[in-house]
Amino acid sequence: MYNETLDKMRETKIKLEVRTANELYDNELDLIRKAKLENIAPIEAWTAIGTNNQLAYATHGIFRYFGKFPPPIATHLITKYTNQGDIVCDPMCGSGTTGVEALLLNRKAILNDINPLSCLLADVKTRRLNEEQMREAVRRIEKNYRPLTEAEYNFNPVGLKNADHWFLSETKNSLRGIKKLIEEEKDKYIKNFLLVAFAATIRRVSRATTQQGRLFLDVETAEENALPFFLKRAEIAIRGILELPVNSETPKILSINLKEQIPEELHNVADLIILHPPYFNSYKYSSINSLELSWLGYDYNSLRKSEIKEFFKVGKPDNVTIYVEEMAQVISNITPIIKVGSIFAIMIGDTVMKGNYVPVTKMLLDKIDITRLKPELIAIRVPKYTEAAWVTSQRRNSDNVGISLYDYIIVLRRIA
């Protein structure tokens, strides 16, 4: 199947640079030893090559998702461990990166996330839509737009107790005006496309900084009129959607709590699992996306009990055992999804707390049942200078709480 988007990727030299163990630098070997990951499986170093703009090909750039899974890693895993027509499963799909790559590489996909924003993103980012229908829907909103007060349109951000802290009153009226027009859209998938453009606008026009995942006040970024920003995001989304392959099979999108048993109809269906879970001492995604969720009509507080527990700023290393136990249970629950003989790849990071290195990855590996999942490869992910500056700001190596600079991809093969 001809794929123009893949041709563009090759032209811009987007790729994953892979180095074997004998090509690793001394500091990388030291980190492997510090992480206690030596002598478990062959070691490699992976570096995603490509600027942020280059990596925003197809639909990858339609929503700013913090902690996003790198597309070149998804591409590498899919091409190395599956064939065209195979099924790739991402049980914590986040922004839908794996689904987009599966689509571009002519694989089928099953995507899951308990976060409704993630499910919405995954659907829109992997669904080819008619250009004229999308543009007509945007023109309708531009033509009929006007700000609406709460009295005119009875909607306030759901579950957001301090909405006035994050939004000017004029901004709220502007967002209400756009949201009401979106709700009038009859076509389900066109409406979802509009909702993603709307969600991508919210942080930008709020009083929250757009430079870091966590919400910090930045009053200079606030905008009274959200419409120009919505129109810009809609145009970006349209261009991205039109880069998706024509007549491609849209992934199956689910919202299963992975802390519970997986339905039997999903057993032994996938040829590859790619799992990029929240890291210990990293983001709680219901909170990071609380502004967007609240304007989409979801109470982000209700999502927290279903999320993997993270302990950012708590500063108690013992809490890592809670995280590891939950992640081990999740991995055990989703292992039946893949066929025996197939690959389960996990990307995860370690932690530095109060100056002490906590080998989260090794602790999790020690909890995995090696009679079912056998380690086949460990790759250290080495960030490139082209990655966003906020990534570096979030990865601490001082006495502060935070994850380490590098993370790891653990490749396991299901043997039983």
C-alpha positions in Angstrom: 0.0 0.0 0.0 1.5 3.3 -1.1 2.0 5.7 1.8 2.9 9.3 1.0 3.4 10.1 4.7 6.1 7.4 5.1 7.9 8.8 2.0 7.9 12.3 3.7 9.4 10.7 6.8 12.2 9.2 4.9 12.9 12.5 3.2 13.3 14.3 6.5 15.5 11.4 7.8 13.2 10.6 10.8 14.5 7.4 12.2 15.6 5.6 15.3 19.4 5.4 15.8 20.3 2.0 17.3 23.7 1.2 18.9 24.7 -2.2 20.3 26.3 -2.8 23.6 29.9 -2.4 22.3 29.0 1.0 20.9 27.6 2.4 24.2 29.4 5.3 25.8 30.9 5.0 29.3 28.2 7.1 31.0 25.5 4.9 29.4 27.2 1.8 30.6 27.5 3.3 34.1 23.8 4.1 34.0 22.9 0.5 33.0 24.9 -0.7 35.9 23.4 1.8 38.3 19.9 0.7 37.1 21.0 -3.0 37.8 20.0 -4.0 34.3 23.3 -5.6 33.2 23.5 -9.3 32.5 19.7 -9.7 32.0 19.5 -9.5 28.2 21.4 -7.9 25.3 21.8 -4.1 25.7 21.2 -1.4 23.0 20.9 2.4 23.0 18.1 4.0 21.1 17.9 7.6 20.0 14.9 9.1 18.1 16.2 11.3 15.3 14.1 14.2 14.2 13.1 17.7 15.4 9.8 18.3 17.2 8.3 19.7 14.0 9.5 16.7 12.0 8.0 14.3 14.5 4.7 16.1 14.2 3.9 14.4 10.9 0.5 13.0 10.1 -1.7 13.5 13.1 1.0 13.4 15.8 1.0 17.2 16.1 -2.7 18.0 16.5 -2.6 18.0 20.3 0.2 19.0 22.7 0.4 15.8 24.8 3.0 15.9 27.6 4.9 12.7 28.2 4.2 11.5 24.7 5.6 8.2 23.4 8.2 8.8 20.7 6.9 7.9 17.2 10.3 6.5 16.0 10.3 3.9 18.9 6.8 2.8 18.0 7.8 2.5 14.3 10.9 0.5 15.2 9.0 -2.0 17.4 6.2 -2.4 14.9 8.4 -3.0 11.9 10.9 -5.3 13.8 8.3 -7.5 15.5 5.2 -7.6 13.3 4.2 -8.0 9.7 1.7 -6.1 7.6 -1.8 -7.0 8.7 -0.8 -8.0 12.2 -2.5 -6.7 15.3 -0.6 -4.2 17.6 -2.1 -3.4 21.0 -1.4 -0.4 23.2 -3.2 -0.8 26.5 -2.3 2.7 27.8 -2.5 4.5 24.5 -2.2 8.1 25.8 -2.2 10.4 22.8 -2.5 7.5 20.3 1.1 7.4 19.0 1.2 3.7 18.6 -2.2 3.7 16.8 -1.0 6.3 14.3 2.2 4.3 13.5 0.3 1.1 13.2 -2.0 2.7 10.7 0.8 4.2 8.7 2.6 0.8 8.6 -0.5 -1.1 7.5 -1.1 -2.9 10.8 -4.3 -3.3 12.7 -4.5 -1.8 16.2 -6.3 -2.2 19.5 -6.0 0.9 21.7 -7.1 1.3 25.3 -7.1 4.0 27.9 -9.3 4.9 30.9 -8.9 8.6 30.1 -11.7 9.8 27.8 -9.5 12.5 26.4 -7.0 9.8 25.3 -9.8 7.8 23.7 -11.0 10.9 21.8 -7.5 11.7 20.6 -6.8 8.1 19.6 -10.0 8.0 17.5 -9.5 11.3 15.8 -5.8 10.8 15.1 -6.4 7.4 13.4 -9.6 8.1 11.4 -9.4 9.5 7.9 -12.3 12.0 7.3 -13.6 13.8 4.3 -11.9 17.2 3.8 -14.9 19.1 2.7 -17.0 17.9 5.6 -14.4 19.0 8.1 -13.9 22.4 6.5 -17.7 23.0 6.2 -18.1 22.2 9.9 -15.3 24.7 10.8 -16.8 27.4 8.5 -20.2 26.9 10.2 -18.6 27.6 13.6 -16.6 30.6 12.3 -19.8 32.1 10.7 -22.1 31.5 13.7 -19.7 32.1 16.6 -20.4 34.5 19.4 -19.4 34.5 23.0 -22.0 33.1 25.4 -22.5 33.8 29.0 -23.5 31.1 31.5 -27.0 32.5 31.4 -27.1 32.0 27.6 -25.5 28.5 27.6 -25.6 26.7 30.9 -22.2 25.1 31.0 -19.2 25.5 33.3 -16.1 23.3 33.3 -17.0 20.1 35.1 -15.2 19.4 38.3 -12.9 22.4 38.0 -13.4 24.2 41.3 -11.2 27.2 40.5 -12.1 27.9 36.9 -11.8 31.7 37.5 -8.2 31.1 38.5 -7.3 29.5 35.2 -9.6 31.4 32.8 -10.6 35.0 32.3 -14.4 35.5 32.3 -14.2 36.6 28.6 -12.3 33.4 27.8 -14.9 31.3 29.4 -17.6 33.0 27.4 -15.6 32.6 24.2 -15.1 28.9 24.9 -18.8 28.4 25.6 -19.7 29.9 22.3 -17.4 27.5 20.4 -18.5 24.5 22.5 -22.2 25.1 21.9 -21.7 25.1 18.2 -19.7 21.9 18.3 -22.5 20.2 20.3 -24.8 21.0 17.4 -22.8 18.9 14.9 -24.7 15.9 13.9 -22.0 13.7 12.5 -20.2 11.8 15.3 -16.8 11.7 13.8 -16.8 15.3 12.6 -17.9 16.3 16.0 -15.0 14.4 17.6 -12.6 16.2 15.2 -14.0 19.5 16.3 -13.7 18.5 20.0 -10.0 17.7 19.6 -9.4 21.1 18.0 -11.3 22.6 20.9 -9.3 20.7 23.5 -6.1 21.7 21.8 -7.2 25.4 22.2 -8.0 25.3 25.9 -4.6 25.4 27.5 -3.4 28.0 25.0 -6.0 30.5 25.9 -6.0 29.8 29.6 -3.9 31.5 32.3 -1.8 28.3 32.6 1.7 28.0 31.1 1.9 26.0 27.9 5.6 25.1 28.5 5.2 22.5 31.2 2.9 19.6 31.7 1.9 20.5 35.2 -0.4 23.5 35.7 1.4 26.7 36.7 -0.1 30.2 36.5 1.1 32.4 33.6 -1.3 35.3 33.3 0.5 36.6 30.2 -0.8 33.7 28.1 -4.5 34.3 28.6 -6.5 35.2 25.6 -10.1 36.6 25.7 -11.0 35.4 22.2 -10.5 31.7 21.7 -11.9 31.5 18.1 -8.6 32.4 16.2 -6.8 29.7 18.2 -9.5 27.2 17.6 -9.5 27.8 13.8 -5.7 27.4 13.8 -5.9 24.1 15.6 -8.7 22.9 13.4 -6.6 23.6 10.3 -3.6 21.7 11.8 -5.9 18.8 12.5 -7.3 18.8 9.0 -3.9 18.7 7.4 -2.8 15.9 9.7 -5.9 13.8 9.1 -5.5 14.1 5.4 -2.0 12.6 5.7 -3.6 9.3 6.9 -3.8 6.5 4.4 -7.0 6.3 2.4 -9.3 3.3 3.2 -7.2 2.3 6.2 -8.8 0.3 9.0 -9.5 2.4 12.1 -8.2 0.9 15.3 -10.5 -0.6 17.9 -10.6 1.8 20.8 -11.5 0.5 24.3 -11.7 1.9 27.8 -10.9 -1.0 30.1 -9.5 -0.6 33.6 -6.3 -2.6 33.4 -6.3 -3.2 37.2 -9.1 -5.7 36.5 -9.2 -8.9 34.5 -9.2 -8.5 30.7 -12.2 -9.9 28.8 -11.5 -13.3 27.3 -12.4 -12.2 23.8 -9.2 -10.1 23.9 -7.0 -13.1 24.8 -4.4 -14.3 22.3 -5.3 -11.7 19.6 -2.3 -9.3 19.5 1.0 -9.9 17.7 2.7 -7.1 19.7 2.0 -5.1 22.9 3.6 -1.7 23.3 3.1 -0.3 26.9 4.2 3.2 27.9 2.8 3.6 31.4 2.9 6.6 33.7 6.3 6.8 35.4 6.7 6.8 39.2 7.2 10.4 40.3 5.9 11.7 36.9 2.6 12.8 35.5 -0.9 12.1 36.7 -2.6 12.5 33.4 -6.0 13.3 34.8 -4.4 16.3 36.5 -2.2 17.3 33.6 -5.2 17.4 31.3 -7.7 18.6 33.9 -8.5 21.9 32.0 -9.2 20.0 28.8 -11.2 17.2 30.5 -13.3 19.7 32.4 -14.3 21.7 29.3 -15.1 18.4 27.5 -17.5 17.6 30.3 -15.5 15.1 32.4 -14.8 15.3 36.1 -11.1 14.5 36.1 -11.2 13.8 39.9 -13.3 10.7 39.2 -10.6 9.2 36.9 -7.9 9.2 39.6 -8.9 6.0 41.3 -8.5 4.1 38.1 -5.0 5.5 37.3 -1.7 3.9 38.2 -0.7 5.5 41.5 2.1 8.0 41.1 3.7 10.0 43.9 5.1 13.2 42.5 6.6 15.4 45.3 5.7 12.9 48.0 9.4 12.1 48.4 9.1 8.7 50.1 11.1 6.0 48.2 9.0 3.3 50.0 6.0 4.4 47.9 7.7 3.0 44.8 6.7 -0.5 46.0 3.0 0.5 45.6 3.7 1.7 42.1 5.7 -1.5 41.2 3.0 -3.8 42.7 0.3 -2.1 40.7 2.3 -2.1 37.5 3.2 -5.8 37.9 -0.5 -6.6 38.4 -1.4 -4.6 35.2 1.3 -6.5 33.2 0.1 -9.8 34.5 -3.5 -8.8 33.5 -2.7 -7.8 30.0 -0.2 -10.5 29.1 -3.0 -12.8 27.9 -3.7 -10.3 25.1 -0.6 -11.3 23.1 -0.1 -14.6 21.4 2.5 -17.0 22.7 5.8 -16.3 21.0 5.0 -12.6 20.5 6.6 -9.5 22.0 5.6 -7.4 25.0 7.6 -4.1 24.9 7.5 -1.7 27.9 9.0 1.8 28.1 9.6 2.9 31.6 11.9 5.2 33.6 13.8 5.1 36.9 13.8 7.7 39.7 16.1 9.9 41.7 14.8 10.8 45.1 16.6 13.0 47.6 19.9 12.2 45.8 19.3 8.4 45.8 18.8 6.4 42.6 15.8 4.2 42.8 15.9 1.3 40.1 12.2 1.2 39.4 12.7 -0.7 36.1 14.7 -3.5 37.8 12.2 -3.7 40.7 9.4 -4.2 38.2 11.3 -6.8 36.2 11.8 -8.7 39.4 8.0 -8.9 39.8 7.4 -10.2 36.3 6.7 -13.9 35.9 9.6 -15.0 33.8 7.9 -18.4 33.1 5.5 -16.3 31.0 7.6 -13.4 29.8 11.3 -13.8 29.0 13.5 -10.7 28.7 14.9 -10.6 25.2 16.4 -7.1 24.9 17.0 -4.0 27.1 17.3 -0.6 25.3 18.4 2.6 27.0 16.5 5.5 25.4 18.9 8.4 24.9 17.1 11.8 24.3 18.4 13.9 21.5 19.0 17.7 21.9 16.1 18.4 19.5 13.6 17.1 22.1 11.5 19.8 23.8 13.1 21.8 26.5 10.4 21.0 29.0 11.5 17.3 28.8 14.9 18.2 30.2 13.3 20.4 32.9 11.1 17.5 34.1 14.0 15.0 34.4 16.0 15.8 37.5 19.4 14.4 38.6 19.7 16.5 41.7 18.3 16.1 45.2 14.9 17.0 43.9 12.3 14.4 43.2 12.0 13.4 39.6 12.7 10.7 37.0 16.2 10.2 35.6 17.3 11.6 32.2 17.2 8.3 30.4 14.4 5.7 30.3 14.4 2.1 29.2 12.6 -0.1 26.7 12.2 -3.7 28.0 11.5 -6.2 25.3 9.9 -9.4 26.6 8.7 -12.5 24.7 5.7 -14.4 25.8 6.7 -18.0 26.2 3.6 -19.4 28.0 
